Amino acid sequence: MIKVPISLEESYFHRLYQDVSKGHVDDVFNNIHLTNVHFQTKFVRYFKNREEVRDKILCLSNNESSPLLLVACHGYFALVEMLIDIGLNVNICDGEGRTPLYFASYGGYRDITDLLLKNHANAKICDKKKRSPLCIASARGFTEVVVRFLKHGAMNISTANCVSPLYIATIFGNTDIVKLYLENEFDPNVQTTHKQTPIYAACYFNHVDIVRLLLNANCDTDVCSHSSKSPLFVACKYGNTSVVDLLLDNGSDPDICDIGADRTNEYVSNSNDVMKIILFDNYDTPLKDVPAFIDNPTEVDSKLSADIDRVFLEKYKYESPLFTASYMGYFDIVKLLLDHHCNPNLGNNFEESPVYIAVKHGHTEIVELLLKNKADPNLCNKDCVCPLLQTVSGCTQINPSLFENMLNPDSNKSDSLFIQHPQTRLKTVKLLLQNNADPNLCNKYCETPLFAASEKGIMDIVDALLTYNADQKYV
């Protein structure tokens, strides 16, 4: 920036005046010297009483190239005030439907926001992506800007799909704004079109402090989304232990099942990367900064709902929170659920119990915990496979070097299939037998655990089964 000597300021302003007279308004209001507050003051003093300039600027009042949009975007308070005094339309929109108030909210310019609202800026005008100024401020964490909206009575303005400012602030983890909304009696149970509540979003993104605030506001923790997922279920699914603890302590039903899960990946992170994909516009904004825009609030909750379905390679339906925690190996969450008297046998629509799924995926400590809490070791799935037979059927006589390869980061060996260490496998078998697992339960092909162990030549398991009176006639 070239510094203008004081002796030449008058002639410099006269040149800017000529530029406005010639219609180069954008160039004048984009002048880099306007970033200096003192220069803004002098600029206003020079221009505000020149009728020719006023008339030229007023011609742009209802035009997409209104300078009020530009100066609001840059945060030039003195110029916003001057242009409002001239009489420019405070509700003018640019080509994307964004108003001066939108830009002030986006930039976190609280004084400009206040000034615009005092001059009847319409807080309900959304851009073409249906994003309101209040939702933008809520997403970007500008608490003082939100305060200005609330002071002027711009309250719970939702976007399309009923995505409320409270929901948006919750997703972005802006705790102070959530607290502010709740203090102003925003409904903590407000739902999006897909029936997602703020507590649902807080549990999904593991915003523990916001969960506490919503619980203190007496939110309903058992409201399920359109796909029947409860806040507790999503917290269990993503291993958010502190959130699970809070929900259970506040009376969440531990047995509400997800009746519509459609799982296609082993695990999908609910980190900021996913949040960026779901919510943000295609701007090259680093995650360490709060992203500039929310992308399509009309799709926020539907994309969140779709994302949360992608977790496993198989399709499970009617899943209990205990089942999903047992599947994922979340010991502490399983313990919390059991401590709060959940049904230890409630599984999924394939009749796979928590014990069965924990056995299948080698979570021996969880199996032991479930059995201590009176889980039934003899519940079979729809194919009549009991946990004991599943343990044996999943066994493979393998070379110990395979385990070394699996631990070697440079190994090309695939570890996509679950393989249990022989000692863990034997421990699980004994654990089940010690807790009254029936060694003679057959699958639909009349195959018993002893038959499977004998077929595979796993003699330590054969011996264990015979010790517990496995019937040899099935071998």
N, C-alpha and C positions, 0 to 999 in steps of 0.2 A: 504494500500500500504506500503510495506516494503521499508524503505529508504536505498539506496545503498551508503555506505561511499565512499568518493572520492578516498581513497586508494585502494578500491576494484573495481572501475569502469572499469578499463582495463580488469580485469579478467571476469567481468560481461558481457562486450561487446564481449569478446572472446567466452563466452558460447553461446551468441545469434548468433554469427557468426557460431559456430558449428551447432546450431539448423537449420540455413538456409542451411548449407552444407548438412545436413541430410534430407532436404526437408520439414522441419517444418516451412514453410514461414508464414502461417496464424498465428501460435502461436507467432512468433516474432513480426509481425505487429499488433497483438492484445495486445501486452504487455502493461500493465496498466501504466508503467512509461512513455510511450510516450505521455500521456496527459500533461506532463510537457514540456514546450517549450524549456527550456535549455537542457533537456535530449534529445529532438529531434535533437537539433543542434549537440550535441556530438555524437549521433547515426549516423547522416549523415556523420560527419567528419571521423568516424571510418570505415564506410562501403563503402563510395563512390569510393575509389580507390582499392578495393579488387576485383580482376578480377574473382576469383572463385565465389564470391557472385553475382557479376553482371551477370555472365553466368547462375547461378542457377535461378535468378529472371527473366532474359530475357526469359527463357524457359516458363514462365507463361504469357508472354505478350499477347497472343491471347487466353488465357484460362479464363473460368468463375471465376477461383480462383485467378485472377490477383490481386496482392497486391495494385495496383493503385485504384481499386474499394474500397478496405477497408479503405485506408488512406484518400481518398476523402470523404467517408462517415463519418469518424471520424473528418474531418477538420484539418488534420495534414499537414499544408502548406509545411513545410520544406521537409517532406517525399514525398509529391506529386511532388515537384520540383526535388528531387533526382531521383525519378523513371522516370520522363519525360526525365531527362538528360541521364539516363541509356538507354532509348530508348523504354520504354513500350508503347504499343498501347493506345492512349488517347481515342479511340472510342470503346474500348472493352465493351461488355455487359455481365451482369450477367444472371442467369437463367430466370429472369423476364424482361429482355430486358433493364435494367437500366445501363446507362453509368456513368463514373466518373463525367461528367458534370451534369447529373441528380442528383446525390447524393450531389454535391456541391450546386446546386440550392435548393434542398430539405432542406439542413442544413443551408442555408443562408450564406454560406462561400463565400463572395464576392471576396476576393483575390484569392482563388483557382479557382473560376469561371473565373476570369480575366486571370489567368495563363493558364488554359486549353484552353480558346478561343484563346489566343495568340499562342498556340501550335496546332492550327487547329482542336480543338474539334468540332464535327459536332452538331450544335444546333438543327438540324431537326430530329435527331434520337429520336424516342419515345419508351416508354416501351411497353410491350405486351397489356397494357390497353390503348394504344394510347395517353399517357400523355407525352407531351414535357417538357424539362427542363424549358422553359420559362413559360409555363402554371403552372407548379408547383410553381415557384417563385411568379407568379401572385396571385395564390390562397393563399399562405402562407404569403403574404404581405411583401416580402423582396425587398423593393424598390431599395436598393443599388445593389442588384444582377441584377435586371431588367436593371438598368443603364448600367451595364457591357455588357449585351447582346446588348443593343441598340448601345453602343459605337463600338461594333464589327460588327454591321450591321445585327444582328439577329433580324429581325423586326417582322412583323405580321405573325408568324407561328401558323397556326390553327391546331387543332387536327381533328380526324374524326368527321363527322357530322358538320364540319365547326365551331366548338366551338373555338372562337378566344381568345387570351390572354386578350383582352379588355373585352370580355363578362365574362370570368372567374373572372377577378379582380373586375368587377361590382357586380357579384353575392356575392362575399365574402366581399364586402364593403370596399375594399382597395382603398380609395379615392386618396391617393398620386400616386399610380400606374396608376389609371385611368387618372389622370391629366397628368402624364408623357407620356402616350400613345397618348393622344389627342394633346399634345404639339409636338409630333413627327408625327403628321398628320395621325394617325390611323383613319380608316373610322368609324365614329360614328354610321353609319347605317348598318354595317356589320351584316349579318343574319346567323343564324344557319340553319341546314337543315329544321327545323320546323318553320323557318321564325321568330324566336325570335331575337330581337335586344337588344343591351345593355340597351336602355331606357326602354324596356319592363321588363328586369330583375331588373333594379333599382326601377321601380315602384312596382313590385311584392314584393320586399324585403324592400321597404320603405327606401331606401338609398337617403335621401333628398339631401345631398351635391353632390352626384354623378349625380343625376337628374339635378341639376343646371349646373354642368360641361358639361354634354351632351347637354343641351339646349344651353349653350353658344357656343358649337361647331356646332350649327345649325343642330342638328339631326332632323330626321323626326318623329314627335310624333304620326303620324297617320298610321304608318306601323303596320299591324295586323299580328298576328301569323297564322299558318296554320289552326287553328280552329277559325279564325276571331276575336280574342280578341285583342283589342287595349291597349296600355299602360294606357290610361285613364280608360278604363273599369276595368282593374285589380286593379288600384289604388282605384277606387270607390268600388270595390267588397270587398276589405280588409280594408276599412275605413282609408286609408292613406291621410288624409285631406290636409296636407301641400303639398304633391305631386300633388294632384288634383288641388290645387290652382295654383301651378307653371305651370302645363300643360295647364290649361285654359288661364292663362295670356300670354302664349306663342303660343296661337292660335290652340290648339287641338280642333278637332271637337267634340262637346259634344253629338252629335247624332249618332256617329258611333256605330252600334249595334254588339253584339256578336251573330252570327248566328248559333253557334253550341254548346251551353252550355249543359253539361250533369251533373246535380247536384244530388248528392246522399247523402250528409250529411248536417246537419244544418250549420256547420261552420268548416272550417279547418284552423288552424293557419298557417301563413306564417312565423313563428318564426325560430330561429336557429335549433329547433328540426326537423322541416320539411326539412330545408336545409341539415341537417346531413343525413337524410334518403335519400334524393335525390342525394346528391353529394359525400358523403364520403365513404371511404373504411371501412372494418370491423376491424378497430383498436380501441382499448379501450382508446380513447383520450377524456379527459374532454372537454366539450363545452367552458369552460372558456379559454382554450388554442386553438390556431388555429390548426385545425386538420391536421394530417400529410400528408394525401393524398386526392386527389379527386378520387372518385370512378367512373370509366368508363365515361369519357367525351362524348363517343359515345351515352350515354343514358341521358346526363344531360338535354338537352332541351326537349326530349320526355317525361321524367318523370316529369319535371316541367309543361309541357303542360297537362299531365294526372292529376297531383295533383290539378291544378287550376280549373278543372272541377267539383271537389267534394265539393259541398256546400249545397245543399238543398235536401229535401226528394222527391220533384217532379222534373220532367224534364221540364225545360224551354228552349225555343229557341228563337232566334232573340230578345235578351234582349238589351234594351238601358241602358247606364250608370245610367240614372235617375231612371229607374225601379229597378235596383239592389240596388242602394243606398236607395230607398224608402222601399224596402223589408227589408233590414238590419237595417233600422232605423237610418241611418247616417244623422241627421238633417243638420249639417254644410255642408256636401257634397251636399245634395239636394239644399241647398241655393246657394252654389257656382255655381252649374250647371244652376240653374234658373237665377242667376245674369248674366250668360254668354249666355242667350237667347237660352237655349235648348228647344226642343219641349216638353211641359209639358204633352202631351198626348201619347208620344211614349212609348209603353210597350213591350209586347212579342208576340209570334206567337199564343198564346191562346186569343189574343185580350184583355188581362188584362192590364189596364192602371196603371200608377204610383199611381193614387188616389185609384184605386181598391185594389192594393196590400198593400198599406199603411193602408187602412181601414181593410183589412183582418187580418193584423198582429198588429193592435192596435196602430199604430203610429199616434196618433191624431194631434200632433204638425206638423207633416209632411203633413198630410191631409190639415190642415189649410193653411200651406205655399203654397202647390200646388194650392189650390183654389184661394188664393190671386194672384197667377201668371197665372190665367185664365185657369187652368186645367178644363176639362169638367167633371162635376160630373155625367153625364148621359151615359158615355161610358160603354157598356156592354161587357162581355166576350163572348166566343163562345156559351155558354149555356144561353145567354140572361140574365145573372145575373148582375145587375147594382150595384154600390158601396153601395147604400142605402139598397137594398135587402140583399147584402152580410153582412152588419152590423147587420141587424135584424136576418138573418138566422144563423149567428154565435153566437147568444145570447143563453144563457142557464140560466134558473132560478136556482140559486145555493145558497147553504147555505153560509153565510158570513164566517163561520168557515173554509171553504175550502181555503179562501185567507190566513187565519192565518196559516194553514198547509203548504201552499206553501212557506211562509216566514220562516217556521221552518226548520232549516238545518237537524234536526233529524227525520223529518217526512218521512214516507214511501210512502206518497201520490205521485202519478205520476203527474208531471207538463209538460209532453211532449206535451199535447194539449194546444193550445193557448186559454186562457180564459180571456175575458175582464171584468174589474170591471164594475158593473152596471152604475155608474156615468160617467165613461169614455165612455161607450157605448151610453148613452143618449146624451152626449156632441157631439159625432161624428154624431149621427142622426140629431141633431139640426143644426150642422155646415153644413152638406150637404144640408138640407132643406133651410137654410138661403142663400145658394149659388146656388139656383135654381135647386136643384135636383128634378126630377119629382117623386112624391110619388106614381104614378099610373103605373110605368113601370113594366111589367110582365116578368117573366122568360118563358122558353119554356113550362112550365106546367100551364101557366096563373096564377101564384102565385105572388101577389104584396107584398110590404113591410107590408102593413096593414094586409093582410092575415097571413103572417108569425108571426107578432107580436101578433095578436089575438090568433093564434094557440098555441103560447107559453105562453099566459097570461101575457105578459109584458105590463102592462097598461100605464106606463109612456111614452113608445114609441107610443102606440096606440093614446094617447092624443096628442102627438106632431105631428103625421101624420095627424090626423083629423084637427088640427089647420091649417095645410098647405093644406087643401082641398083634402085629400086622399078620393078616391071614395069608399063608403061603400058597393057597389054592389059586390065587389070582396071578401068580407068577408064570 
